[in-house]
Amino acid sequence: MPAPEQTTPVQEGTYHSYVGHAIPWFLRLLWIIFWCYAAWYVVTGVLPALDAELLTPP
């Protein structure tokens, strides 16, 4: 098996591209709406129910 060819860092990085894909604005808006709803649900639904369950377990 032949030894691998030695290359410089500049030659090695010639074909590497680290550019990511931008997330569309409507998907960002969808995530913001989701997290706002999740926070609202926890505050209005989960915490009162959790408090009632902890004080008077079934």
C-alpha positions in Angstrom: 0.0 0.0 0.0 1.6 3.3 -1.0 2.1 6.1 1.5 -0.4 8.9 1.3 0.6 12.0 -0.6 1.8 14.9 1.7 0.0 18.1 1.0 0.2 21.6 2.5 -2.7 23.0 4.6 -3.5 25.4 1.7 -3.8 22.6 -0.8 -5.8 20.5 1.6 -8.3 23.3 2.2 -8.8 23.9 -1.5 -12.0 21.8 -1.8 -13.5 22.3 1.6 -16.4 24.7 1.9 -17.8 25.5 5.3 -20.6 27.7 4.2 -23.9 26.8 5.9 -27.4 27.2 4.6 -29.5 30.2 5.7 -32.8 29.4 7.4 -35.7 31.1 5.7 -37.4 33.9 7.7 -40.7 32.1 7.8 -39.1 29.1 9.5 -37.5 31.3 12.1 -40.9 32.9 12.6 -42.5 29.5 13.0 -39.9 28.5 15.7 -40.5 31.8 17.6 -44.2 31.2 17.6 -43.7 27.6 18.7 -41.5 28.7 21.6 -43.8 31.5 22.7 -46.7 29.0 22.7 -44.6 26.4 24.6 -43.8 29.0 27.3 -47.4 30.1 27.5 -48.6 26.5 27.9 -46.1 25.8 30.6 -47.1 28.9 32.6 -50.8 28.6 32.2 -51.3 24.8 32.0 -48.4 22.8 33.4 -47.5 24.8 36.5 -51.0 25.1 38.0 -51.6 21.4 37.3 -48.3 20.5 38.8 -49.0 22.6 41.9 -52.4 20.9 42.4 -50.9 17.5 42.0 -48.1 18.1 44.4 -50.4 19.5 47.1 -53.2 16.9 46.8 -51.8 13.7 45.1 -54.4 11.3 43.8 
